[in-house]
Amino acid sequence: MSAWERLPDEFLQSIGAQELIDLRSDWNHIQLEMLAYGVVPGNTGNLVTPRSVISYPISRGNVSMVSNSTTVKPIVQPNWLESPIDQQVAIYTFKQVRQIMSSPIMSSIVINEAYPGPNVTSDADILAAIQATGHPIYQASGTCAMKARADGGVVDENLVVYGTENLRVADASIFPIIPSANMMAPAYMVGEKAADLIKADQ
């Protein structure tokens, strides 16, 4: 089960997140999910996992090539939660999820909070718990961004890798910013456009 939410401008203003305020009004900031299994360190049993996903992180990672050989893997540094804005959004949404799970309507099915536990209340401790267990949800994107080469872009408007003639990238890595959606549908869109571009070159 998933739901999406745009965070209140008042909160975003309080953490200096003007970039998030300036997103299109129909773009969400977080995705809320309810998993029908537990992902709690050291706990087993009858668990559910409510979690929040930052839809538009400010933190930026990088990919570094360390060899011209295709057998040598690049170094990937995602820099998750490096931005103080992302940290504050993560803490805010954690508290929101905790409030939902402890609400009267959930009282008949929620027995207790298994992780990190109700005694974890300070922002610093909440952030530490998030950093200890947080992970991506398999929606990676943006490592070969379509933008000007001078701005760090990798592909041009025709999906051609700068400095090459016949090499295109046609997947979610070309997004210069993260779409306000899970990656499957946008990736299909890129594939359709790539097919049109390739056919036009024939």
NORMORA-V786739 format. One record per helix or strand. SS is the DSSP state (h for helix, s for strand). FROM is the first residue (numbers start at 0). TO is the last residue. If there is no record, write none. Layout:
BEGIN
ss=(SS,SS)
from=(FROM,FROM)
to=(TO,TO)
END
This chain:
BEGIN
ss=(s,h,h,s,s,s,s,h,h,h,s,h,s,s,s,h,h)
from=(1,8,17,29,48,61,74,83,103,122,145,148,154,159,167,171,182)
to=(4,13,20,34,53,63,76,100,105,132,145,150,154,160,167,173,200)
END
